[in-house]
Amino acid sequence: MLPYPCAAMLLTSLRSVASVRAAILSWLLVGLFVSMSSSTSWAAEAQTVCATPRSAVVSFIDNLMEDGKPAQATACFDFSAGPKAAPDQLRIARDLLAVLDGEGKFVDYSSIPNDSDYRDEISGSHRYVLFPSLSEIYLEKVSANWLVSSHTVSVADELFERTYRVPLQRIAQRLPKPFKAVVVGVALWKWLALAILVLFAPLVAKLFELVLRALLRRSIARFVARWDEESERTVLRRLNLLIAAGVVAALLPNIGLPVRFNQVLFVVVKLVSSLAGVMILHGFVDLVFNAWARLAQGTDTKMDDQLLPLLRRAAKALVLIVGLLFVLQNLDIDIGSLLAGLGIGGLAFALAAKDTLANLFGSLTVFADRPFQIGDWVQIGSVEGTVEEVGFRSTRVRTFYDSVVTIPNSKMTDTIVDNMGRRRYRRFKTVIGLTYDTTPEQLQAFVEGVRASILASPHTRKDAFEVHMQGLGSSSLDILVYAFFEVPGWREELVGRHNLLLEWMRLADRLGVEFAFPTQTLHVDSLAAQQAQEAHAAPAAASLKTTAESFGPGGSEARPSGPVMTDGFWPVEPGTGKPPATS
């Protein structure tokens, strides 16, 4: 048995140990409580941060800014399929933000839905795509939280490599310090890289142009025999611009400009490339239709000459309309809403464009009925001239005093159209007056000689003509000549008429008859006895018969093509040496 002092000391020691254990146990309980409390508050905070698509995106982007908390940037990421290491997770978050910056995708928080129960309008699922052009980056609702999807996490490396093909950032780290100086918020080397890119892109485009020139000619040569070099140069210039814009778009993200810079530059590049693409198609329409127009010149019909200008305009209008929609879509403008708005205003547009629609239907009537063709000599109302162009809205007629009259096609449905160009024969009607001292035998011989000259002429219709004495005029014996020319144009008609009139003058000279003109004879009785007029001596009948026959086909006096003095001095087209076509 221990003595009392020893026992007291042992008891005191045991009590002190128990108090220490109690203190340690108390501190452990407090620590566990604090730990549990902090874990619960962090879970609650994470659940609050990722409650909506907007809050999840804000947590992702803001925490990667200079004043953010990088460790919390991955709070709204779905890393269920990996990676598990925190540094790898942070790298993926940074790479995704770099992809958005490089592609010029500035995230507008106000446009992101702030509804925890948001559903995609198309699929109806809990999914939100940040940008339709980057559909791989999207958020999904997992349990109660909105997270950057596991699919986006899995393709993050691929997206980064696709955006940043050239490692300029690593190269920039080796540059001297002056190149890293900040100018207008951007490092100097980035400004230099942008300038080099702008100068480098046209050189690459020119190289592609040389290759595409041969390929384009080879492709088009399958459809057309001749090549329009002017249209080719126009198309290739626009193609050069498109390729240069493509080079800039492909290499611009590698410079690493701020997202706002990239956003503006990408809008400019998209606008330029879209417009260049539309203008390439526009020039290609000219290229093809110019080739078809040359082919149409070798055909006999004029219908293709009339249709080609109309089809050219229709193709160009279609290219411009579709191209405008394409440009607007590339600028991220909602085409569906725009078309819906146009549908609502369609009735008002139709009422406002009533005359235009009437002209359009009038042009369809012109092409269906074909009252005339390009180059026809027509008389439409009070307008007379040659049809020069038929369009959707109007028809253009060049008058004989060289002005151009535009006639709305709607007028064609209720206006008389006299098509001179479609005449099979061209009528020639005239009255020849012979003097009253012509004998009946001479007159008959002249009439028969005129008939013979008509038969001998290569320009006249041989089965329908009339030549007769039709009356006794006030100062002449009137002979009616009614004949038809069978010629392709007005010039040939004038030549035929000219030659016939010369034949009749020579015939009159051979027969000894004179053409009459309005005269008045004054008889003075006192002078009549002193100046007795001699009677006109007429040739013998046999001589008259021989003279009339000599002007017939194959006759010795026949000159159906007119007397030959010179080459005629006919008008010719510049560069061809051929007479211009007439109606």
C-alpha distance (Angstrom), angle and dihedral (degrees) to the residues before:
residue distance angle dihedral
M1 . . .
L2 3.73 . .
P3 3.72 120.8 .
Y4 3.70 117.1 -105.4
P5 3.84 98.4 -104.9
C6 3.78 91.9 50.7
A7 3.73 91.9 48.6
A8 3.79 90.5 50.3
M9 3.78 91.9 51.0
L10 3.84 92.3 49.8
L11 3.76 91.5 49.5
T12 3.80 90.9 51.1
S13 3.80 90.5 50.2
L14 3.78 92.6 51.2
R15 3.76 90.8 50.0
S16 3.83 92.3 52.0
V17 3.82 91.8 50.0
A18 3.79 90.7 51.0
S19 3.77 91.0 51.2
V20 3.80 91.3 50.8
R21 3.76 90.6 49.6
A22 3.76 89.0 48.9
A23 3.78 91.2 50.6
I24 3.79 92.1 47.9
L25 3.78 91.0 47.7
S26 3.80 90.2 48.9
W27 3.80 92.8 51.0
L28 3.81 90.6 48.2
L29 3.80 90.7 51.6
V30 3.82 91.2 48.5
G31 3.82 91.2 47.9
L32 3.78 92.0 49.1
F33 3.80 90.5 49.0
V34 3.79 92.4 49.3
S35 3.79 90.7 46.7
M36 3.77 92.2 50.0
S37 3.79 90.7 45.9
S38 3.82 92.7 50.8
S39 3.79 91.4 46.8
T40 3.76 91.2 50.0
S41 3.81 92.3 47.4
W42 3.90 91.4 48.0
A43 3.78 91.0 50.2
A44 3.75 90.2 48.1
E45 3.82 90.3 47.6
A46 3.82 91.8 49.6
Q47 3.78 90.4 48.2
T48 3.82 89.6 51.5
V49 3.84 94.3 45.6
C50 3.84 93.3 51.6
A51 3.80 96.6 39.1
T52 3.83 95.9 110.0
P53 3.81 135.6 21.1
R54 3.79 90.6 -107.9
S55 3.80 95.8 50.9
A56 3.81 90.7 47.3
V57 3.83 92.6 52.5
V58 3.81 91.8 44.9
S59 3.80 90.2 52.2
F60 3.82 90.8 48.8
I61 3.81 97.8 48.6
D62 3.80 104.3 30.7
N63 3.80 93.3 51.7
L64 3.81 89.9 56.3
M65 3.79 92.1 56.0
E66 3.80 121.6 98.2
D67 3.79 93.8 -95.1
G68 3.80 95.2 39.7
K69 3.78 134.7 99.0
P70 3.81 107.5 -106.7
A71 3.76 93.0 -168.2
Q72 3.81 89.8 63.1
A73 3.86 94.9 46.0
T74 3.80 91.1 89.6
A75 3.81 95.2 49.2
C76 3.83 90.8 103.5
F77 3.82 97.6 45.6
D78 3.79 125.9 107.6
F79 3.80 103.7 -130.9
S80 3.78 94.1 163.4
A81 3.83 89.5 120.5
G82 3.82 92.4 42.9
P83 2.87 172.2 -114.9
K84 3.79 99.8 154.8
A85 3.79 100.5 -176.8
A86 3.81 113.7 95.5
P87 3.86 95.0 -136.4
D88 3.83 91.0 54.0
Q89 3.78 90.7 48.0
L90 3.81 91.3 51.4
R91 3.83 90.4 48.0
I92 3.80 91.2 54.5
A93 3.80 90.5 50.1
R94 3.81 90.8 50.8
D95 3.82 91.8 46.8
L96 3.80 92.2 52.6
L97 3.79 91.5 50.3
A98 3.81 89.4 48.1
V99 3.81 89.5 52.8
L100 3.80 90.7 53.0
D101 3.80 91.4 48.0
G102 3.80 93.8 45.9
E103 3.81 92.7 50.6
G104 3.80 90.5 48.9
K105 3.82 93.1 -115.6
F106 3.78 105.3 154.0
V107 3.78 109.3 -167.7
D108 3.79 112.8 -133.3
Y109 3.79 105.8 -158.4
S110 3.79 92.9 -160.3
S111 3.81 91.2 61.7
I112 3.83 92.9 55.9
P113 3.81 114.9 91.4
N114 3.78 115.3 -109.0
D115 3.80 94.3 -159.6
S116 3.78 117.3 115.2
D117 3.82 89.7 -152.9
Y118 3.84 95.5 49.4
R119 3.81 116.1 150.4
D120 3.77 129.8 -166.5
E121 3.81 110.9 -105.4
I122 3.80 94.1 -136.0
S123 3.79 105.0 38.5
G124 3.80 97.6 24.3
S125 3.80 90.8 -137.8
H126 3.80 129.6 125.9
R127 3.80 94.1 -94.2
Y128 3.80 133.7 121.9
V129 3.82 122.6 -167.3
L130 3.80 113.3 -156.2
F131 3.82 96.0 -152.4
P132 3.82 126.8 6.0
S133 3.81 90.5 -141.5
L134 3.83 88.7 56.7
S135 3.77 98.3 43.1
E136 3.81 92.0 159.2
I137 3.82 90.3 72.9
Y138 3.78 109.7 72.3
L139 3.81 142.7 131.0
E140 3.80 128.0 -122.2
K141 3.77 132.0 -166.0
V142 3.79 110.9 -114.7
S143 3.79 112.3 -174.2
A144 3.80 102.3 -45.9
N145 3.81 97.8 -24.6
W146 3.81 133.0 83.9
L147 3.79 108.4 -134.7
V148 3.78 137.4 177.4
S149 3.80 98.9 -99.5
S150 3.78 123.6 -102.6
H151 3.83 88.0 -123.6
T152 3.80 90.4 58.2
V153 3.80 89.1 49.7
S154 3.81 91.2 50.9
V155 3.84 94.1 51.9
A156 3.83 96.4 40.3
D157 3.81 93.6 101.2
E158 3.80 91.8 47.9
L159 3.80 92.1 49.9
F160 3.79 91.4 49.3
E161 3.81 93.4 50.6
R162 3.80 90.9 46.5
T163 3.80 91.9 52.0
Y164 3.79 98.5 41.6
R165 3.80 105.8 43.3
V166 3.80 95.8 155.4
P167 3.83 117.9 53.9
L168 3.79 95.4 -135.1
Q169 3.79 93.0 148.4
R170 3.82 92.0 61.7
I171 3.80 90.5 46.2
A172 3.80 90.6 49.3
Q173 3.81 91.3 57.4
R174 3.82 89.2 66.8
L175 3.81 94.7 50.7
P176 3.82 120.6 108.2
K177 3.77 116.6 -93.4
P178 3.85 96.4 -104.9
F179 3.80 89.7 64.0
K180 3.79 89.2 57.7
A181 3.78 93.9 57.1
V182 3.80 113.4 122.8
V183 3.81 116.2 -116.2
V184 3.83 117.4 -177.2
G185 3.78 90.4 -16.6
V186 3.82 95.0 -50.7
A187 3.81 131.1 91.9
L188 3.79 114.4 -101.9
W189 3.81 93.5 -122.9
K190 3.80 89.5 58.7
W191 3.80 91.4 55.1
L192 3.81 89.2 50.3
A193 3.80 91.6 47.8
L194 3.82 89.9 51.4
A195 3.82 91.2 51.2
I196 3.81 91.7 48.8
L197 3.80 90.1 49.3
V198 3.80 92.2 52.2
L199 3.82 90.0 51.2
F200 3.80 94.6 41.6
A201 3.81 97.1 51.1
P202 3.86 96.5 66.6
L203 3.82 90.4 50.8
V204 3.79 91.2 54.4
A205 3.81 89.6 45.6
K206 3.81 90.8 52.6
L207 3.79 90.7 52.3
F208 3.80 90.9 51.6
E209 3.81 89.3 47.1
L210 3.80 91.7 59.3
V211 3.80 90.5 52.6
L212 3.78 95.5 43.5
R213 3.80 93.2 47.7
A214 3.79 92.1 68.1
L215 3.82 93.2 41.2
L216 3.80 92.5 48.8
R217 3.79 93.4 49.6
R218 3.78 91.4 48.2
S219 3.81 92.0 51.0
I220 3.80 96.1 46.3
A221 3.81 92.5 44.4
R222 3.80 87.8 70.2
F223 3.79 90.2 66.9
V224 3.82 105.0 30.0
A225 3.79 131.4 38.5
R226 3.80 98.5 -150.0
W227 3.79 128.1 46.0
D228 3.78 125.6 -135.3
E229 3.80 102.8 -138.4
E230 3.81 94.9 -173.5
S231 3.81 92.1 55.3
E232 3.79 89.2 43.9
R233 3.81 91.7 56.5
T234 3.80 90.3 48.4
V235 3.81 93.0 51.3
L236 3.80 93.7 45.6
R237 3.82 92.9 49.4
R238 3.77 89.5 55.0
L239 3.79 91.0 43.5
N240 3.79 88.6 52.2
L241 3.80 89.3 56.0
L242 3.82 91.7 48.7
I243 3.81 92.7 51.4
A244 3.80 92.1 47.5
A245 3.80 90.3 51.9
G246 3.81 89.6 49.2
V247 3.80 91.7 52.6
V248 3.81 91.2 50.6
A249 3.83 91.3 48.0
A250 3.81 91.5 50.2
L251 3.81 97.2 48.1
L252 3.80 102.8 31.2
P253 3.85 96.3 85.4
N254 3.82 90.6 57.5
I255 3.81 91.2 67.7
G256 3.80 90.9 64.9
L257 3.78 99.1 -136.9
P258 3.80 118.8 173.1
V259 3.76 114.9 -80.7
R260 3.81 93.4 -110.1
F261 3.81 90.6 54.5
N262 3.78 91.8 48.1
Q263 3.78 91.3 46.6
V264 3.82 92.5 57.2
L265 3.80 93.8 40.9
F266 3.80 92.9 49.6
V267 3.81 91.1 50.4
V268 3.81 89.0 53.5
V269 3.82 92.0 46.4
K270 3.80 92.2 48.3
L271 3.77 92.0 48.2
V272 3.81 93.0 48.7
S273 3.80 94.6 45.1
S274 3.81 93.1 45.9
L275 3.79 93.1 49.3
A276 3.80 90.7 45.3
G277 3.82 90.6 52.1
V278 3.80 91.6 50.3
M279 3.80 92.2 47.6
I280 3.81 90.7 48.7
L281 3.79 90.1 57.5
H282 3.80 89.2 44.2
G283 3.81 90.8 53.8
F284 3.80 91.3 43.2
V285 3.82 88.8 57.9
D286 3.82 88.8 56.0
L287 3.79 90.3 46.6
V288 3.80 93.9 54.0
F289 3.80 97.3 40.0
N290 3.81 92.8 47.9
A291 3.79 88.4 56.2
W292 3.81 91.4 47.6
A293 3.80 90.3 48.3
R294 3.81 90.0 57.4
L295 3.78 89.6 50.4
A296 3.81 90.3 48.8
Q297 3.80 90.5 55.7
G298 3.78 89.1 65.9
T299 3.81 94.8 55.5
D300 3.80 126.1 89.4
T301 3.79 96.9 -134.4
K302 3.78 122.1 79.4
M303 3.80 94.3 -154.3
D304 3.80 92.4 91.6
D305 3.82 90.2 49.3
Q306 3.79 87.8 54.9
L307 3.80 96.9 44.1
L308 3.81 99.1 44.8
P309 3.84 96.9 67.2
L310 3.79 90.2 47.5
L311 3.81 93.4 47.5
R312 3.80 89.6 46.3
R313 3.80 91.3 56.1
A314 3.79 91.8 45.2
A315 3.81 91.9 50.9
K316 3.80 92.1 47.6
A317 3.80 91.7 48.3
L318 3.82 90.7 50.1
V319 3.81 91.3 49.0
L320 3.81 91.9 50.0
I321 3.83 94.1 47.1
V322 3.81 94.6 47.0
G323 3.81 89.6 40.9
L324 3.80 91.9 53.4
L325 3.80 90.6 52.7
F326 3.81 89.1 47.1
V327 3.81 92.0 52.1
L328 3.80 92.2 48.2
Q329 3.80 91.3 48.9
N330 3.81 91.3 50.6
L331 3.80 88.3 53.4
D332 3.84 88.7 56.6
I333 3.82 93.6 -110.2
D334 3.78 115.0 152.4
I335 3.81 103.5 -110.4
G336 3.81 93.2 -176.1
S337 3.79 93.1 61.2
L338 3.79 90.6 45.0
L339 3.80 92.8 52.4
A340 3.80 90.4 45.8
G341 3.80 89.2 54.1
L342 3.78 90.3 50.1
G343 3.79 89.6 51.2
I344 3.79 91.1 54.6
G345 3.79 91.1 50.2
G346 3.79 93.0 43.3
L347 3.78 94.4 98.6
A348 3.79 93.0 51.0
F349 3.79 89.8 46.6
A350 3.80 91.6 50.8
L351 3.79 91.1 51.9
A352 3.80 91.7 47.8
A353 3.80 91.9 47.1
K354 3.80 95.7 47.1
D355 3.80 93.5 121.4
T356 3.79 91.6 45.7
L357 3.80 91.4 52.8
A358 3.82 90.1 47.2
N359 3.80 88.9 53.9
L360 3.79 90.6 47.8
F361 3.80 92.1 53.5
G362 3.80 88.0 44.7
S363 3.81 89.6 56.9
L364 3.81 89.5 50.9
T365 3.81 88.0 52.6
V366 3.80 90.4 51.0
F367 3.80 91.4 52.8
A368 3.79 93.4 43.4
D369 3.83 97.6 47.5
R370 3.83 95.4 29.2
P371 3.82 96.4 -154.1
F372 3.81 88.7 171.4
Q373 3.78 143.1 0.4
I374 3.77 136.3 -144.2
G375 3.80 108.8 -67.3
D376 3.83 96.8 21.6
W377 3.79 119.7 136.8
V378 3.80 104.1 -125.1
Q379 3.76 141.0 169.0
I380 3.81 112.8 -147.8
G381 3.76 109.7 -178.6
S382 3.77 105.3 -52.3
V383 3.82 94.2 -18.5
E384 3.80 118.4 97.1
G385 3.76 125.7 179.6
T386 3.81 145.9 84.3
V387 3.82 122.4 -46.1
E388 3.77 106.3 -116.1
E389 3.81 104.7 170.6
V390 3.80 139.7 2.0
G391 3.80 115.3 -156.3
F392 3.79 139.1 170.8
R393 3.78 93.1 -92.5
S394 3.79 107.2 25.0
T395 3.79 148.2 3.9
R396 3.79 120.1 -123.9
V397 3.80 120.0 -144.6
R398 3.78 122.6 -171.4
T399 3.77 108.7 -145.7
F400 3.78 124.9 -142.9
Y401 3.81 90.0 -103.1
D402 3.83 86.9 58.9
S403 3.79 99.7 -108.8
V404 3.81 121.4 129.8
V405 3.80 117.9 -126.1
T406 3.82 118.0 -162.6
I407 3.79 113.7 -149.0
P408 3.85 119.1 -170.1
N409 3.79 110.3 -121.4
S410 3.80 90.5 -131.1
K411 3.82 87.5 70.4
M412 3.80 90.9 61.0
T413 3.79 92.4 73.7
D414 3.82 94.5 62.9
T415 3.82 103.7 24.7
I416 3.80 127.5 90.9
V417 3.80 110.4 -116.1
D418 3.79 115.6 -158.9
N419 3.81 107.8 -164.2
M420 3.78 108.1 -159.1
G421 3.79 90.8 174.5
R422 3.81 92.6 67.2
R423 3.76 95.8 57.6
R424 3.78 112.5 126.6
Y425 3.81 90.2 -160.9
R426 3.78 132.3 20.3
R427 3.75 115.1 -138.7
F428 3.80 121.8 -129.8
K429 3.78 115.3 -166.6
T430 3.81 124.0 171.8
V431 3.77 141.9 145.6
I432 3.82 120.5 -129.7
G433 3.78 116.7 -155.9
L434 3.82 120.9 -153.9
T435 3.80 123.8 -168.9
Y436 3.78 119.7 -97.8
D437 3.81 92.9 -114.1
T438 3.87 88.2 70.4
T439 3.81 111.2 114.4
P440 3.84 120.3 -130.9
E441 3.82 89.5 -112.0
Q442 3.79 91.9 53.4
L443 3.79 91.5 47.2
Q444 3.80 92.4 50.1
A445 3.79 90.8 47.5
F446 3.83 89.9 50.6
V447 3.82 92.0 50.0
E448 3.79 92.0 50.6
G449 3.80 91.2 44.9
V450 3.82 89.9 54.1
R451 3.82 89.9 51.5
A452 3.79 89.8 49.0
S453 3.81 91.6 51.8
I454 3.80 90.8 51.2
L455 3.80 90.0 53.2
A456 3.79 90.4 47.5
S457 3.79 95.3 50.6
P458 3.86 114.9 97.4
H459 3.81 91.2 -148.9
T460 3.83 101.8 56.6
R461 3.77 134.6 86.7
K462 3.79 108.3 -109.5
D463 3.81 100.6 -161.5
A464 3.81 100.4 55.5
F465 3.78 124.5 42.5
E466 3.80 136.2 114.2
V467 3.84 129.0 -152.6
H468 3.83 115.8 173.9
M469 3.76 141.3 139.1
Q470 3.78 103.1 -101.0
G471 3.80 104.8 -179.1
L472 3.74 154.1 -27.7
G473 3.75 107.6 -91.8
S474 3.76 128.7 -158.2
S475 3.80 91.1 -98.1
S476 3.83 106.0 5.2
L477 3.76 148.0 41.5
D478 3.83 101.0 -110.3
I479 3.81 120.8 -139.7
L480 3.84 117.8 -171.3
V481 3.81 116.3 -142.3
Y482 3.81 114.4 -168.1
A483 3.83 114.1 174.4
F484 3.80 141.8 143.7
F485 3.78 131.7 -131.0
E486 3.80 118.4 -142.6
V487 3.79 100.3 -155.7
P488 3.84 135.3 131.2
G489 3.79 98.5 -126.4
W490 3.76 149.0 16.2
R491 3.80 94.3 -99.1
E492 3.80 91.9 55.6
E493 3.79 88.6 48.9
L494 3.80 91.4 53.8
V495 3.81 91.2 47.5
G496 3.81 91.2 51.4
R497 3.78 92.2 47.2
H498 3.80 91.3 47.4
N499 3.80 92.8 52.3
L500 3.82 93.2 47.4
L501 3.78 92.7 51.6
L502 3.80 90.3 50.4
E503 3.81 89.4 50.9
W504 3.79 91.0 52.9
M505 3.79 91.8 49.7
R506 3.77 91.1 52.8
L507 3.80 90.4 44.9
A508 3.79 91.1 53.8
D509 3.77 90.6 49.0
R510 3.81 92.2 51.5
L511 3.80 92.9 47.0
G512 3.77 93.4 46.5
V513 3.80 95.9 -121.9
E514 3.77 126.6 134.5
F515 3.77 131.8 -142.8
A516 3.77 113.2 -116.6
F517 3.75 127.6 -130.8
P518 3.78 129.3 -175.3
T519 3.81 106.6 -71.3
Q520 3.80 139.2 159.2
T521 3.80 122.4 -143.9
L522 3.84 118.9 -150.3
H523 3.84 115.1 -157.9
V524 3.82 116.2 -155.9
D525 3.83 111.0 -169.8
S526 3.80 93.7 -156.3
L527 3.77 91.3 58.5
A528 3.80 97.8 37.7
A529 3.78 93.9 82.1
Q530 3.77 94.2 46.4
Q531 3.84 96.0 46.9
A532 3.78 107.4 36.6
Q533 3.75 110.5 -177.4
E534 3.75 116.5 -121.7
A535 3.75 117.3 -123.6
H536 3.81 115.4 -108.9
A537 3.77 109.9 -108.7
A538 3.84 110.4 -135.6
P539 3.81 122.8 -153.6
A540 3.80 119.1 -108.1
A541 3.81 118.9 -86.1
A542 3.78 93.1 -113.9
S543 3.77 90.9 54.6
L544 3.78 91.4 49.2
K545 3.82 90.5 51.3
T546 3.78 92.0 50.5
T547 3.81 92.3 48.7
A548 3.84 92.9 50.3
E549 3.82 91.8 49.6
S550 3.80 92.2 48.9
F551 3.82 89.9 65.5
G552 3.84 92.8 55.6
P553 3.82 127.8 95.0
G554 3.79 108.5 -51.5
G555 3.80 92.3 4.6
S556 3.76 122.1 148.3
E557 3.79 93.0 -118.5
A558 3.81 96.7 41.1
R559 3.80 114.5 118.5
P560 3.83 102.2 169.1
S561 3.80 92.5 165.8
G562 3.78 93.3 47.7
P563 3.78 128.6 -108.8
V564 3.80 113.5 -52.1
M565 3.79 113.2 -126.1
T566 3.84 104.8 143.2
D567 3.80 136.7 -15.9
G568 3.81 88.3 -73.1
F569 3.84 97.8 -110.9
W570 3.82 91.9 -115.4
P571 3.85 120.3 -176.5
V572 3.82 114.1 -100.6
E573 3.81 135.2 -165.7
P574 3.84 114.4 -106.3
G575 3.78 112.6 -100.4
T576 3.83 96.2 8.0
G577 3.80 104.5 63.2
K578 3.81 89.1 -143.6
P579 3.81 126.6 119.1
P580 3.84 112.7 -102.1
A581 3.79 118.2 -104.9
T582 3.81 118.0 -99.2
S583 3.78 135.0 -170.0
